[in-house]
Amino acid sequence: MLSRKNYKETIRKQTPTKQHYTIKKLTVGVASVLIGLSFMGELEGDSVHADTMTAGSESTSVTSTTAQDGLKKSPQLYSQVTDTNNPSTPSSASSTGTIKNVTSSAAVQVKSASDEEDSDSTLAKGENKFAQSAVKDSVTDGKTSTAEINPAKLSSPALITQLNQSLAKISTSDALKANDELEIKATDPTNYPNCGDVDGPLFELDSGQLVNKDEVISLKDMYIFQILKLVNTKDSDFQYVILTMNRKDTADRSIYLFGTGSNYSDATVFKAKPNDTYELGKSGYSFTYTEPTTINGHDVDGSSYVTGSTYYDGWYLKPQHLQIIYSLGNYNPSNTDATSVGEIMPSYEKVPVIKYSGVPSNIISQPKVYIVGFTGQEFNVTDIINNYKKVLKGYYLQNPNVASMGTLSQFENGGYYLKTYYDNGNVDFKGLYHQIDDQGTMEVSVLNANNEIIAGPEIIPAGGSYEFKYSYEFKYYNWTARNPYVTSSAHEVTLKYAKLGSVIPVDENGNKINDGWQYVNDPDDASKATSPYEKAPVIDGYVAVSPDETIVLPHNLSSDTKIYYRKSIKVTYSGSDSKTYDGNPANFDPTTVKWSGLAGLNTSTLTSADFTWNTTDQKAPTAAGKYTLSLNPTGEAALRKANPNYDLKTISGSYTYTITPKMITEAQDVTYDGSYTKTYDGQAASVADIKDPTWTVKGLVNSDKYDHSGLTNEDFNWMKDGQPISGPEAGVGKYVLTLNQHGLDKLNQQNPNYQVDESALSGQYTYTINPLGIDKVTYSGSDSKTYDGNPANFDPTTVKWSGLAGLNTSTLTSADFTWNTTDQKAPTAAGKYTLSLNPTGEAALRKANPNYDLKTISGSYTYTITPKMITEAQDVTYDGSYTKTYDGQAASVADIKDPTWTVKGLVNSDKYDHSGLTNEDFNWMKDGQPISGPEAGVGKYVLTLNQHGLDKLNQQNPNYQVDESALSGQYTYTITPLTVVAVNHKGYDKKVYDGRPGVINLDKLVWDELPDGTNLNLSGLTSAYFSWDTPNHEAPTEVGRYTISLTKQGEDLLQSENPNYNFIKFTGTFIYDITPMAEVTVTYNGADGKIYDGQPGTINPAKLTWSKLPDGTSLKMPTWSAGDFAWDTADGLAPTAVGTYQIKLTDAGKAALKKANPNYDLSSITGVFTYEIKLAQTPETPGQTPEQQPGQTPEQQPDQNTNQSGTSENGFGPSARPNASTNSNASQLPQTGNDHSNTALAGLALASLTAMLGLGKKRKHD
């Protein structure tokens, strides 16, 4: 269990619990202090090691044995003791008995000592652990109290009896809750001693004297942590000392010592405070309480220390020593004697008891369950532990059956512990323990009284020991340091969690495919989990080796479960082949291809046609080079077909085929020759001058040609007159050229099918340059100065000569040269001048060079007088302006009269000429914006001299060079707008009706010229800026005359696009006519009729069919009236008799039709409209039977006109020919039963008679 100082520390993860024991230091022969820690375990199974320091320089080996070992080795020393009321009778070695009223199941064993009156006993074993506590290194000044103590007689005869029943054990059901915390009170150890109701007066040390505090202290109010028997005591009232802590006041850090007689019947009580030393009556024993201290910055707790002395009883020297009767934790009853015994102070603590390990704090917080009690007390959380076994996603509980009982402890990683050993009241040495890991490993050092290391440090693992043998300040020490970190019972309940493993997919080689899927928690059991899949899940690109096997998780749920997969088959191919160039295509053998990805892949069906070359034509190459072949789709299909049992997901790879060049290596396989001769011309020799050299190459294949073109000077090694030179020269001599490696590499590159070795080369080129006489000497040179108004000063030594190396010109003077000025004198003005060698000079030069025939001497020497530079800012300033009204003429710099120019730095009385500047000499800006040049438009123009103008001025003033940076100034030119009172326009346009809206053609619109004779700018004017005089102002479609007007937006546009004018108003008209479509001919035809019924015929216009108009549309029909049509009968009336008639469209009808179609000029309207009255059937009609014909009804017979009333839809009735009479008496026709008037019967008879006489023909117009 972690100490109260560190209970927030992260729980030690998955660390096996070490067995801890309290260790007592037992020494014989010296007054030394034992400071140790006692931890309880099973007596039968664990051994206890004691740190031992022997007196003098001899070392004593201390053998530690368990109680069980003691029983085996010395059975006469142990017996089971029966409680008795006669404590003065010592128990014999052979007596046995059973202790009564002991709640522990373990027997209490008591050691018998033949030289003592009372029996030494040990208590029942238990699982105790002594809490961590360290000893202060400071000690008292050695002073002890000499006050005599007379303790009362012990009232209880029991040496060791049953456990103290008055100290009720508190279970976890009595735990307190506060602030979400759970506090559980610890209970006393199971082997806690019961000494009866021992009490006694309380004494305290005050100014070196023991003072009775008039208070009786009861042992039942104290917590016993050690009982010691004082062997060879000089005071029978002090045979035992009981070391306790205050139960009632846990903040009280005093030690209460109960000194009793042989039967614990009475006691004297000492309240010991830190750094006090007490004489225990006249017993010869003393007690020291060492206060807590700090060693090297580390806190250590206080400790108790009891020691005896040696005295003379008149017969013998009797050395006093101590026997441990009870102590926290285990101790070895077979080795309890010691001259002094020390103990680390137990503490009262509140420490966490239930903890989680292996889980991040962000997943679950630590439980706030605390044990409150003294070191060595026990706890039991069995009835609540299950409440804290939480199911945590991704984690599982490793120890579901964790022990839920244990003892309080203080040992911790990083803690410091001290054991101090005294000699005659002074510190002899100290043992400092430092725990360095969770497994209890200790780093142990030996310190002197000043806390200086005098031996060590040594590393001692848990359960181990180390024997220090060393000398210090003329004393020899032998100290066995034992690691006290041993435990056998739990000191906290740690619920150990671990991260759940995962189902991990791996390939056949065990390589992880992905991170897998973590196990799934059992929702009802924190220690269990299940697989996320019952069987191997599907993974793209892989196939499970055992897809039908059920996934079984391992016992250790932290371990992963591997599921093996095979990859989907990926076939790859490679390989290579080669040949030497022979002029024939490459011959590829598919059996040389290497395949991988599937053992036993069947490739036997593949042919060369299944592979494609990477050549341009995808055919087998002939030329030397490196080529690749790839399996084409046909080959892939063939491969898959040949391997039907496998899913070949991908097939990839590349096959390399190399055609190596043919080697030409034999001597003189390649020979070359060539030559060239010239007269010296100052140009270096060049291999390019050697035309048509001869190259002979043996071993070419077929009719191959060898390309030796493109060789340059760098491709040859050069020699001149038998001596190597670095390259071509211009001098006279004979040059020999031989091909070098660079040239050979170039030829091999130009002829990739062949590789010529240097050893095969043989030949050379020769190049000869003949001497050239000196027939031309030239001279040149230049000098200059800045214009200063003085003549130029020429120096002949600055002339440069060429044509003859080493030409002697030392005799020449300025008089040998002539200036090219008019007066041939040295010039003054700026300009570029030349000097020429005059005849006197030529004669002098030839005379100075008599060894050369200087046939011609020519040249020129330049002397420049540069203009004076004017560069300072505002050295040249200018200004000028002009204003006019817009007149259509572009602005011109010529209008600016008498501009002002000021130039600083002129020499003497020179004048600066600024005349002749034109528009091109200025940069123009209009209204702040740059323009390309002068314009005529309204605006303010700013003119600044440009580079062209500056160059012109510099040319006009050759003695001066004005820099742009020296210029400052501008001209201004302002043009104001011209006012125009009115702008007039007129226009006319028309079209023949075509059914489409009229279109404004601005080309038909004419605008008056502006006052200056120019035309308006109409570039932005479109038809969108005009409006029609139609109701909706949109373009008309119908025939008519329309007016088009300029809109306000149009006026604004014209004003904005003609900024040089100020328009007052716009006037004018634009007429647009849509005329009818001319000479349109329409025709009509139709037919109508009825069965003779004696009634006049009717005209139905709906029976007419009209021709289409020329534009494909249909005529619009008027609302016809009776006067629009006429019968073509003699009387013009509707006929009644059987016959065929014509109906004609009257002039009124034609007029109505034209009116309904105003967009067309219907010049011709013609047609035929026939009307037929058919003969009615009678009973005498041949072929008829009196019976009704099939499919006929009495109401309607074949060919019967159902419009018997003489009217029809949109037709005109019989009003044109009224009936003479109406007979209401009807006769029934025999074959139909229809009723007809007598008039109808008469008409029928007349019609039949007319037909028989031949008068029933259709009427014709003659």
LINWO-V384731 format. One record per run of one state. SS is the DSSP state (H for helix, E for strand, C for the rest). FROM is the first residue (numbers start at 0). LEN is the number of residues. Records with the same first field share a line. If there is no record, write none. Layout:
SS = FROM-LEN + FROM-LEN
This chain:
C = 0-19 + 20-1 + 22-15 + 39-12 + 53-13 + 73-1 + 80-28 + 111-8 + 121-7 + 129-31 + 161-10 + 174-1 + 178-2 + 185-1 + 187-6 + 194-4 + 206-2 + 231-8 + 246-8 + 260-6 + 272-3 + 279-6 + 290-2 + 295-2 + 300-2 + 307-2 + 312-4 + 319-1 + 327-9 + 338-1 + 344-3 + 352-1 + 357-11 + 374-3 + 380-4 + 388-6 + 397-7 + 407-8 + 423-2 + 435-6 + 447-5 + 460-4 + 472-2 + 482-4 + 487-5 + 499-2 + 506-5 + 512-4 + 518-1 + 522-2 + 530-4 + 535-6 + 544-5 + 550-10 + 567-2 + 574-1 + 580-9 + 592-1 + 596-11 + 613-11 + 631-1 + 642-7 + 653-1 + 660-1 + 664-5 + 679-7 + 689-4 + 697-15 + 720-2 + 725-7 + 739-1 + 750-3 + 756-1 + 770-5 + 780-1 + 786-9 + 798-1 + 802-11 + 819-11 + 837-1 + 848-7 + 859-1 + 866-1 + 870-5 + 885-7 + 895-4 + 903-15 + 926-2 + 931-7 + 945-1 + 956-3 + 962-1 + 976-1 + 992-9 + 1007-15 + 1028-11 + 1046-1 + 1057-3 + 1075-1 + 1091-7 + 1106-15 + 1127-11 + 1145-1 + 1156-3 + 1174-18 + 1193-2 + 1196-14 + 1212-1 + 1216-9 + 1228-6 + 1252-10
E = 19-1 + 21-1 + 37-2 + 51-2 + 77-3 + 108-3 + 119-2 + 128-1 + 160-1 + 175-3 + 180-5 + 186-1 + 193-1 + 198-8 + 208-10 + 221-10 + 239-7 + 254-6 + 266-6 + 275-4 + 285-5 + 292-3 + 297-3 + 302-5 + 309-3 + 316-3 + 320-7 + 336-2 + 339-5 + 347-5 + 353-4 + 368-6 + 377-3 + 394-3 + 404-3 + 415-8 + 425-10 + 441-6 + 452-8 + 464-8 + 474-8 + 486-1 + 492-7 + 501-5 + 511-1 + 516-2 + 519-3 + 524-6 + 534-1 + 541-3 + 549-1 + 560-7 + 569-5 + 575-5 + 593-3 + 610-3 + 624-7 + 649-4 + 654-6 + 661-3 + 669-10 + 693-4 + 715-5 + 722-3 + 732-7 + 753-3 + 760-10 + 775-5 + 781-5 + 799-3 + 816-3 + 830-7 + 855-4 + 860-6 + 867-3 + 875-10 + 899-4 + 921-5 + 928-3 + 938-7 + 959-3 + 966-10 + 977-15 + 1004-3 + 1025-3 + 1039-7 + 1060-15 + 1076-15 + 1098-2 + 1103-3 + 1124-3 + 1138-7 + 1159-15 + 1192-1 + 1195-1 + 1210-2 + 1225-3 + 1234-3
H = 66-7 + 74-3 + 171-3 + 218-3 + 384-4 + 589-3 + 607-3 + 632-10 + 686-3 + 712-3 + 740-10 + 757-3 + 795-3 + 813-3 + 838-10 + 892-3 + 918-3 + 946-10 + 963-3 + 1001-3 + 1022-3 + 1047-10 + 1100-3 + 1121-3 + 1146-10 + 1213-3 + 1237-15
